[in-house]
Amino acid sequence: MTTRISLFLSAVVLTLAGWPAASVAEPADARHTNVVRIQLVPEREASLSSGAEGLISDIAVKEGQAFKRGDVLFRQDCRLEAAQKRRVLAELGIAEQKLDVMTRLDSLNSVSQLDKAIASGEQEKWRAEADIIEAKLELCVVRAPFDGKVVELHMSEHEWARPGDVVIDIVSSRPPLVEMIVPSHALSTLSKGDEFALFVDELSASFDARIMSVGARIDPVSQSVEVSARILEPTNKLIPGMTGEARFDLAR
């Protein structure tokens, strides 16, 4: 995120310097086109954290490796939680048997309603405990929320993780989006759905792109606004972090 912000700030300076000012008269050719810097960003990205306290027992992926939604990315050692689950299930079984006995006695009018209510409450308590342990165990196995690739591993196997510690950064494997910052006065000529030419520096290749959205707020200091776009015919060589130029035809 810091890198993206830094690029945007640089782009603002370049854009404001290069985009025709609204109040300055220029030759027709100069007003008809303008170039701004862009950056490719992932459609989706996430920093996956540890959900429980314990050792990282297994990391199933490496940096740069692709994965599918639902694949296991890493596991934590949760043998303690597994033992607690067995204990809770045993207590739940006992509580259910007690409640069953109380229900039968109640049908014979041989037990008080208070005793039956206590037995029912014990069953519900251990059922809730079982749900809590099950939720903790689910946090021990972290699966991919979408198809993607591993960007960075922040921890290694056998390291101790606490809840909230970032273990892995991932990005979507879908074609990256285009982000750029343009001066606010350019909004008079740009709108959602507009198409423009895009040049990617790292590939020395050109693409056509279409504006998806225009930022909902203008930065009053830089007098700029963020614009997002999608490449119309992307290739698998396009990856997040690439930079380039967007050329807009203003002769409309």
RAFEN-V449233 format. One record per pair of residues at least 12 apart in sequence whose ideal C-beta (glycine too) atoms are under 10 Angstrom apart, sorted by the first residue. I is the first residue (numbers start at 1). J is the second residue. Records with the same first field share a line. If there is no record, write none. Layout:
I: J ; J
//
This chain:
1: 45 ; 47
3: 39 ; 241
4: 39 ; 41 ; 179 ; 240 ; 241
7: 37 ; 38 ; 39 ; 41 ; 179 ; 180 ; 181 ; 241 ; 243
8: 37 ; 39 ; 179 ; 180 ; 181 ; 219 ; 222 ; 224 ; 226
9: 181 ; 222 ; 224
10: 37 ; 39 ; 181 ; 243
11: 36 ; 37 ; 38 ; 39 ; 179 ; 180 ; 181 ; 182 ; 222 ; 224 ; 226 ; 243
12: 36 ; 37 ; 180 ; 181 ; 182 ; 183 ; 219 ; 221 ; 222 ; 223 ; 224 ; 225 ; 226
13: 37 ; 181 ; 222 ; 224
14: 35 ; 36 ; 37 ; 181 ; 245
15: 34 ; 35 ; 36 ; 37 ; 180 ; 181 ; 182 ; 183 ; 186 ; 222 ; 224 ; 246
16: 36 ; 181 ; 182 ; 183 ; 184 ; 185 ; 222 ; 223 ; 224
17: 183
18: 34 ; 35 ; 36 ; 37 ; 183 ; 245
19: 34 ; 35 ; 36 ; 182 ; 183 ; 185 ; 186 ; 189 ; 224 ; 248 ; 250
20: 32 ; 33 ; 34 ; 183 ; 185 ; 186 ; 189 ; 250
21: 183 ; 185
22: 183 ; 184 ; 185 ; 186 ; 188 ; 189
23: 185
28: 251
29: 251
30: 250
31: 189 ; 250 ; 251
32: 248 ; 249 ; 250 ; 251 ; 252
33: 196 ; 197 ; 247 ; 248 ; 249 ; 250 ; 251
34: 182 ; 183 ; 186 ; 189 ; 190 ; 196 ; 246 ; 247 ; 248 ; 249 ; 250
35: 197 ; 199 ; 244 ; 245 ; 246 ; 247 ; 248
36: 180 ; 181 ; 182 ; 183 ; 186 ; 196 ; 227 ; 245 ; 246 ; 247 ; 248
37: 180 ; 181 ; 201 ; 243 ; 244 ; 245 ; 246
38: 177 ; 178 ; 179 ; 180 ; 181 ; 196 ; 198 ; 199 ; 200 ; 201 ; 209 ; 227 ; 229 ; 242 ; 243 ; 244 ; 245 ; 246
39: 176 ; 177 ; 178 ; 179 ; 180 ; 181 ; 240 ; 241 ; 242 ; 243 ; 244
40: 175 ; 176 ; 177 ; 178 ; 179 ; 198 ; 200 ; 202 ; 231 ; 234 ; 238 ; 239 ; 240 ; 241 ; 242 ; 243 ; 244
41: 171 ; 176 ; 177 ; 178 ; 179 ; 228 ; 240 ; 241 ; 242
42: 148 ; 149 ; 151 ; 170 ; 171 ; 172 ; 173 ; 174 ; 175 ; 176 ; 177 ; 239 ; 240 ; 241
43: 146 ; 148 ; 171 ; 172 ; 173 ; 174 ; 175 ; 176 ; 177 ; 230 ; 240
44: 145 ; 146 ; 147 ; 148 ; 170 ; 171 ; 172 ; 173 ; 174 ; 177
45: 146 ; 148 ; 151 ; 169 ; 170 ; 171 ; 172 ; 240
46: 144 ; 145 ; 146 ; 148 ; 151 ; 166 ; 168 ; 169 ; 170 ; 171 ; 172
47: 151 ; 152 ; 154 ; 166 ; 167 ; 168 ; 169 ; 170
48: 73 ; 74 ; 142 ; 143 ; 144 ; 145 ; 150 ; 154 ; 166 ; 167 ; 168 ; 169 ; 170
49: 139 ; 142 ; 154 ; 161 ; 162 ; 163 ; 164 ; 165 ; 166 ; 167 ; 168
50: 74 ; 76 ; 139 ; 140 ; 142 ; 155 ; 159 ; 160 ; 161 ; 162 ; 163 ; 164 ; 165 ; 166 ; 167
51: 76 ; 78 ; 135 ; 136 ; 138 ; 139 ; 140 ; 141 ; 142 ; 161 ; 163 ; 164 ; 165 ; 167
52: 76 ; 77 ; 78 ; 80 ; 81 ; 136 ; 137 ; 138 ; 139 ; 140 ; 161 ; 162 ; 163
53: 76 ; 78 ; 80 ; 160 ; 161 ; 162 ; 163 ; 164 ; 165
54: 75 ; 76 ; 77 ; 78 ; 79 ; 80 ; 81 ; 140 ; 160 ; 161 ; 162 ; 163
55: 75 ; 76 ; 77 ; 78 ; 79 ; 157 ; 158 ; 159 ; 160 ; 161
56: 74 ; 75 ; 76 ; 77 ; 142 ; 153 ; 155 ; 156 ; 157 ; 158 ; 159 ; 160 ; 161 ; 165 ; 167
57: 74 ; 75 ; 76 ; 77 ; 78 ; 79 ; 140 ; 141 ; 157 ; 158
58: 72 ; 73 ; 74 ; 75 ; 76 ; 77 ; 141 ; 157 ; 158
59: 72 ; 73 ; 74 ; 75 ; 142 ; 150 ; 153 ; 155 ; 156 ; 157 ; 158 ; 159 ; 167 ; 168
60: 72 ; 73 ; 74 ; 75 ; 141 ; 142 ; 143 ; 144 ; 150
61: 73 ; 74 ; 144 ; 149 ; 150 ; 153 ; 168 ; 170
62: 150 ; 153
63: 149 ; 150 ; 151 ; 152 ; 153 ; 168 ; 169
64: 149 ; 150 ; 151 ; 152
65: 148 ; 149 ; 150 ; 170
66: 144 ; 147 ; 148 ; 149 ; 150 ; 173
67: 143 ; 144 ; 146 ; 147 ; 148 ; 149 ; 150 ; 170 ; 173
68: 143 ; 144 ; 146 ; 147 ; 148 ; 173
69: 143 ; 144 ; 145 ; 146 ; 147 ; 148 ; 173
70: 143 ; 144 ; 145 ; 146 ; 147
71: 143 ; 144 ; 147 ; 148
72: 141 ; 142 ; 143 ; 144
73: 141 ; 142 ; 143 ; 144 ; 145 ; 148 ; 150 ; 153 ; 167 ; 168 ; 170
74: 140 ; 141 ; 142 ; 143 ; 153 ; 155 ; 157 ; 161 ; 167 ; 168
75: 140 ; 141 ; 142 ; 157
76: 137 ; 139 ; 140 ; 141 ; 142 ; 160 ; 161 ; 167
77: 140 ; 158 ; 160 ; 161
78: 133 ; 136 ; 137 ; 138 ; 139 ; 140 ; 141
79: 140
80: 136
81: 132 ; 133 ; 134 ; 135 ; 136 ; 137 ; 138 ; 139 ; 140
82: 133 ; 136 ; 137 ; 140
83: 133
84: 129 ; 130 ; 132 ; 133 ; 136 ; 137
85: 129 ; 130 ; 132 ; 133 ; 134 ; 136 ; 137
86: 133
87: 126 ; 129 ; 133
88: 125 ; 126 ; 127 ; 128 ; 129 ; 130 ; 131 ; 132 ; 133 ; 134
89: 126 ; 127 ; 129 ; 130 ; 133 ; 134
90: 126
91: 122 ; 123 ; 125 ; 126 ; 127 ; 129 ; 130
92: 122 ; 123 ; 124 ; 125 ; 126 ; 127 ; 128 ; 129 ; 130
93: 123 ; 126
94: 122 ; 123 ; 126
95: 119 ; 120 ; 121 ; 122 ; 123 ; 124 ; 125 ; 126 ; 127
96: 119 ; 122 ; 123 ; 126 ; 127
97: 119 ; 123
98: 115 ; 116 ; 118 ; 119 ; 120 ; 122 ; 123
99: 116 ; 118 ; 119 ; 120 ; 121 ; 122 ; 123 ; 124
100: 119 ; 123
101: 116 ; 119
102: 115 ; 116 ; 117 ; 118 ; 119 ; 120 ; 122 ; 123
103: 116 ; 119 ; 120
105: 119
106: 119
139: 163
142: 167 ; 168
144: 168 ; 170
145: 170 ; 172
146: 170 ; 171 ; 172 ; 173 ; 174
147: 170 ; 172 ; 173 ; 174
148: 170 ; 171 ; 172 ; 173 ; 174
149: 170 ; 171 ; 172 ; 173 ; 239 ; 240
150: 168 ; 169 ; 170 ; 171
151: 168 ; 169 ; 170 ; 171 ; 240 ; 241
152: 166 ; 167 ; 168 ; 169 ; 170
153: 166 ; 167 ; 168 ; 169
154: 166 ; 167 ; 168 ; 169
155: 167 ; 168
171: 239 ; 240 ; 241
172: 240
173: 236 ; 239
174: 234
175: 230 ; 231 ; 232 ; 233 ; 234 ; 235 ; 236 ; 238 ; 239 ; 240
176: 230 ; 231 ; 234 ; 238 ; 239 ; 240 ; 241 ; 242
177: 209 ; 212 ; 213 ; 228 ; 229 ; 230 ; 231 ; 234 ; 240
178: 196 ; 198 ; 200 ; 207 ; 209 ; 210 ; 211 ; 212 ; 227 ; 228 ; 229 ; 230 ; 231 ; 238 ; 242 ; 244 ; 246
179: 226 ; 227 ; 228 ; 229
180: 196 ; 198 ; 209 ; 211 ; 224 ; 225 ; 226 ; 227 ; 228 ; 229 ; 244 ; 245 ; 246 ; 248
181: 215 ; 219 ; 222 ; 224 ; 225 ; 226 ; 227
182: 214 ; 215 ; 224 ; 225 ; 226 ; 227 ; 246 ; 248
183: 218 ; 222 ; 223 ; 224 ; 225
184: 215 ; 218 ; 219 ; 220 ; 222 ; 223 ; 224 ; 225
185: 218 ; 223 ; 224 ; 225
186: 214 ; 224 ; 225 ; 227 ; 248 ; 250
187: 214 ; 215 ; 218 ; 225 ; 227
188: 250
189: 248 ; 249 ; 250 ; 251 ; 252
190: 211 ; 214 ; 225 ; 227 ; 248 ; 250 ; 252
191: 211 ; 214 ; 227
192: 210 ; 211 ; 212 ; 213 ; 214 ; 227 ; 228 ; 229
193: 210 ; 211 ; 212
194: 209 ; 210 ; 211 ; 214 ; 227 ; 229 ; 248 ; 249 ; 252
195: 208 ; 209 ; 210 ; 211 ; 229 ; 232 ; 248 ; 249
196: 208 ; 209 ; 210 ; 211 ; 227 ; 229 ; 246 ; 247 ; 248 ; 249
197: 209 ; 245 ; 246 ; 247 ; 248 ; 249
198: 229 ; 231 ; 232 ; 244 ; 245 ; 246 ; 247
199: 243 ; 244 ; 245 ; 246 ; 247
200: 231 ; 235 ; 237 ; 238 ; 242 ; 243 ; 244 ; 245
201: 242 ; 243 ; 244 ; 245
202: 237 ; 238 ; 239 ; 241 ; 242 ; 243 ; 244
203: 235 ; 237 ; 238 ; 239 ; 242 ; 244
204: 244
205: 235 ; 237 ; 238 ; 244
206: 244 ; 245 ; 247
207: 231 ; 232 ; 233 ; 234 ; 235 ; 238 ; 244
208: 231 ; 232 ; 233
209: 229 ; 230 ; 231 ; 232 ; 233 ; 234 ; 246
210: 229 ; 230 ; 231 ; 232
211: 227 ; 228 ; 229 ; 230 ; 246 ; 248
212: 227 ; 228 ; 229 ; 230
213: 226 ; 227 ; 228 ; 229 ; 230
214: 226 ; 227 ; 228 ; 229
215: 227 ; 228
227: 246
229: 246
//
